[in-house]
Amino acid sequence: ASVGTNPVIIRKLLIQLKAAGLIQVKRGTGGTALEKPIADISLYDVYHAVDCVGDDSLFHFHEHPCPQCPVGKTIHAGLDDRLHQVQDAMEDKMRSISLADVAGTMRDVFEKQG
């Protein structure tokens, strides 16, 4: 309820995180726990675990442009490489941010709020 989504989606994410070796899940009301120290898990690890990385590009657009259109027939030549560079840069940055970094920022906010 706190994340406002169907429990099936949460279960699917937990299965993916477990398969990636990031968490352990106990049956019933046993809950979950991290498999390795929080400082050793990057945002990229989580991103990769939930099937956001692979052969598919993050950016999907105009899969079948019209070959007669001057823009359509050249749009992929103009953008594909640049968008792959953007995705690579984003993924590199995600590798440099650990869950400990995120948790530390959240802790700081909680402390400021009292």
C-alpha positions in Angstrom: 0.0 0.0 0.0 2.8 2.4 0.8 4.2 2.2 -2.8 0.8 2.4 -4.4 1.3 -0.6 -6.7 0.0 -4.1 -7.1 1.7 -6.7 -4.8 2.3 -8.9 -7.9 4.7 -6.2 -9.2 6.5 -6.1 -5.8 6.8 -9.9 -5.8 8.3 -9.9 -9.3 10.9 -7.3 -8.3 11.8 -9.3 -5.2 12.2 -12.4 -7.4 14.5 -10.5 -9.7 16.6 -9.0 -6.9 16.9 -12.4 -5.3 18.0 -14.0 -8.6 20.7 -11.3 -8.9 22.0 -12.3 -5.5 21.1 -8.9 -4.0 18.6 -10.1 -1.4 17.4 -13.1 0.4 13.7 -13.7 0.8 12.2 -15.8 3.6 8.8 -17.5 3.2 5.7 -16.2 4.8 6.2 -13.1 7.0 10.0 -13.7 7.2 10.7 -10.7 5.1 13.8 -9.9 3.1 17.4 -9.0 3.9 20.4 -7.8 1.8 22.8 -10.5 0.7 25.8 -8.2 0.8 26.8 -4.9 2.5 24.8 -1.9 1.5 28.0 -0.1 0.4 28.7 -3.0 -2.1 25.4 -2.6 -3.9 25.2 0.1 -6.6 22.2 1.6 -8.2 23.4 -0.1 -11.4 23.3 -3.5 -9.7 19.6 -2.9 -8.9 18.9 -1.4 -12.3 20.5 -4.4 -13.9 18.7 -6.9 -11.6 15.3 -5.6 -12.6 15.9 -6.2 -16.3 16.6 -2.6 -17.3 19.9 -3.4 -19.0 20.5 -5.5 -22.0 20.5 -5.4 -25.7 17.6 -3.0 -25.7 18.3 0.6 -25.6 16.7 2.7 -22.8 15.5 5.0 -25.6 12.8 3.6 -27.9 11.4 5.8 -30.6 10.0 5.6 -34.1 10.9 1.9 -34.6 9.8 1.9 -38.3 10.2 5.4 -39.7 9.0 6.2 -43.2 11.9 5.8 -45.7 10.4 8.5 -47.9 10.5 11.1 -45.1 13.8 13.1 -45.0 13.7 13.2 -41.1 12.4 9.6 -40.7 15.0 8.0 -42.9 17.9 9.8 -41.1 16.6 10.0 -37.5 18.3 6.9 -36.3 21.6 7.9 -37.9 21.4 11.2 -36.1 20.3 10.0 -32.7 21.1 6.3 -32.0 24.8 6.7 -31.3 24.2 9.8 -29.2 21.5 8.1 -27.1 23.7 5.1 -26.5 26.4 7.5 -25.2 23.8 9.1 -22.9 22.7 5.6 -21.7 26.4 4.5 -21.1 27.1 7.7 -19.2 24.0 7.2 -17.0 24.9 3.6 -16.3 28.5 4.6 -15.4 27.2 7.1 -13.0 24.8 4.6 -11.5 27.8 2.2 -10.9 29.4 5.0 -8.7 26.4 5.4 -6.4 25.9 2.8 -3.7 22.8 2.1 -1.7 24.8 3.3 1.3 25.0 6.7 -0.4 21.3 6.8 -1.0 20.6 5.6 2.6 23.0 8.3 4.0 21.2 11.0 2.2 17.8 9.8 3.4 19.1 9.6 6.9 20.3 13.2 6.7 16.9 14.3 5.5 15.2 12.4 8.3 17.5 14.0 10.9 16.8 17.5 9.6 13.1 16.9 9.7 13.3 15.8 13.3 
